[in-house]
């Protein structure tokens, strides 16, 4: 019963619609109807044109992942972290408050990285930076970096961390498929 309640709590934390609320409260805009229609940091930046507030949105979304796993660490054992991790990512991607129209989950997953293994956060940024330098396609670089972090986790870190990360990554990658296709077809 504890793991079920922890996962439900994680979902509710993840479903807090940061970019949606900031765009509504600060700009009187519905981010679902602006830019890409995605409720995430990048679309918020496009809509608001404010780097400072976009950083706040990013940090809050990362904080959702970090906070969830910190709370879960007080309640369940590390192998069971996979359930609240998936819960917080699913909450961010498919929030109940917005009828399932959320972000893509990468910022929230980054918060999970920071709690579980901070080096994963660094790995992702390094991989992303190098890939972006060569590809000049930020969505493709971000997705490939996430896949590389999964491989690095499998090779160098505890296998339970790999299971947790790969379960969450599948959800994030699923949400990125349309954007990757779009970016690859752009000239």
C-alpha positions in Angstrom: 0.0 0.0 0.0 2.9 2.4 0.8 4.4 2.1 -2.7 0.9 2.8 -4.3 0.4 5.9 -2.2 4.0 7.1 -2.8 3.5 6.6 -6.6 0.1 8.5 -6.5 1.8 11.3 -4.5 4.6 11.4 -7.1 2.1 11.7 -9.9 0.4 14.6 -8.2 3.7 16.4 -7.6 4.7 15.8 -11.3 1.4 17.1 -12.5 1.9 20.5 -11.1 1.7 22.5 -14.4 4.6 25.1 -13.8 4.8 26.5 -17.3 1.0 26.7 -17.7 0.5 28.5 -14.4 3.4 30.9 -15.0 2.2 31.8 -18.5 -1.4 32.3 -17.3 -0.5 34.3 -14.2 2.3 36.4 -15.6 1.4 36.8 -19.3 -2.3 36.0 -19.4 -1.6 33.4 -22.1 -2.7 29.8 -22.5 0.6 28.0 -23.3 -1.4 25.1 -24.7 -2.5 27.4 -27.5 0.8 29.2 -28.0 4.1 28.2 -29.7 4.3 24.4 -29.9 1.4 23.9 -27.4 3.7 22.0 -25.1 3.7 22.8 -21.4 7.4 22.8 -20.9 10.3 25.2 -20.4 11.3 25.6 -24.1 7.8 26.5 -25.1 7.5 28.8 -22.1 10.6 30.6 -23.3 9.2 31.0 -26.8 6.0 32.3 -25.4 7.3 34.6 -22.7 10.6 35.6 -24.2 11.9 35.8 -20.6 15.1 33.8 -19.9 15.0 34.6 -16.2 11.4 33.3 -15.7 12.1 30.4 -18.0 15.0 29.4 -15.7 12.6 29.5 -12.8 10.2 27.2 -14.7 13.0 24.9 -15.4 14.2 24.8 -11.8 10.7 24.2 -10.5 10.2 21.3 -13.0 13.5 19.9 -12.0 12.6 20.3 -8.4 9.5 18.2 -8.9 11.8 15.2 -9.8 14.3 15.9 -7.0 11.6 16.4 -4.3 9.7 13.4 -5.3 12.7 11.0 -5.0 13.9 12.7 -1.8 10.4 12.1 -0.3 10.4 8.5 -1.7 13.8 7.9 -0.2 12.2 8.4 3.3 9.4 6.0 2.6 10.5 3.2 0.2 13.7 1.3 -0.5 15.9 2.3 -3.6 14.8 -0.6 -5.8 11.2 0.6 -5.4 12.2 4.2 -6.5 11.2 3.2 -10.1 7.5 3.5 -9.2 7.6 7.1 -7.8 10.1 8.1 -10.6 7.7 6.9 -13.3 4.8 8.5 -11.3 6.4 12.0 -11.3 7.4 11.7 -15.0 3.9 10.5 -16.0 2.4 13.3 -13.9 4.5 15.9 -15.7 3.8 14.5 -19.1 0.1 13.7 -18.6 -1.2 16.0 -15.8 -4.7 15.5 -14.5 -5.2 19.2 -14.2 -4.7 19.8 -18.0 -6.5 16.7 -19.2 -3.2 14.9 -20.0 -1.5 17.7 -21.9 1.8 18.3 -20.2 5.5 18.7 -21.0 7.9 16.2 -22.3 9.5 15.3 -18.9 13.1 16.0 -19.5 13.5 18.7 -16.8 11.7 16.6 -14.3 13.9 13.6 -15.2 16.9 15.9 -14.7 15.8 16.5 -11.1 15.7 12.7 -10.7 19.3 12.5 -12.1 20.4 15.1 -9.5 19.1 13.1 -6.6 20.0 9.6 -7.7 23.4 10.2 -9.3 24.4 13.8 -9.9 27.0 12.7 -12.3 24.1 11.7 -14.7 23.1 15.3 -14.9 26.7 16.2 -15.9 26.9 13.3 -18.4 23.7 14.5 -20.0 24.9 18.1 -20.4 28.3 17.1 -21.8 26.7 14.6 -24.2 24.1 17.2 -25.3 26.8 19.9 -25.8 29.0 17.7 -27.9 26.1 16.3 -30.0 24.7 19.8 -30.5 28.0 21.1 -31.7 28.0 18.5 -34.5 24.3 18.2 -35.3 23.0 21.7 -34.6 19.6 20.1 -33.8 18.8 20.6 -30.1 15.9 18.2 -29.9 17.9 15.4 -31.6 20.9 16.2 -29.5 18.9 16.1 -26.3 17.3 12.7 -27.2 20.6 11.2 -28.2 22.2 12.5 -25.0 19.5 10.8 -23.0 20.1 7.5 -24.8 23.8 7.8 -24.2 23.3 8.5 -20.5 21.2 5.3 -20.3 24.1 3.4 -21.9 26.7 5.0 -19.5 24.4 4.2 -16.6 24.2 0.5 -17.7 28.0 0.3 -18.0 29.3 2.3 -15.1 26.6 2.6 -12.4 24.4 0.3 -10.3 21.9 -1.7 -12.4 19.0 -0.6 -10.2 19.8 3.0 -11.3 19.7 1.9 -14.9 16.3 0.2 -14.4 14.9 3.4 -12.8 16.4 5.7 -15.5 15.4 3.6 -18.4 11.8 3.3 -17.2 11.5 7.1 -17.0 13.5 7.6 -20.2 11.0 5.5 -22.2 8.2 7.9 -21.3 10.3 11.0 -22.1 11.5 9.5 -25.4 7.9 8.6 -26.4 6.9 12.3 -25.9 9.9 13.5 -28.0 9.3 11.2 -31.1 7.1 13.7 -33.0 9.6 16.6 -32.3 12.5 14.5 -33.4 10.8 13.6 -36.7 9.9 17.2 -37.2 13.5 18.4 -36.5 15.0 15.8 -38.8 12.8 16.8 -41.7 13.7 20.5 -41.4 16.4 21.7 -43.6 
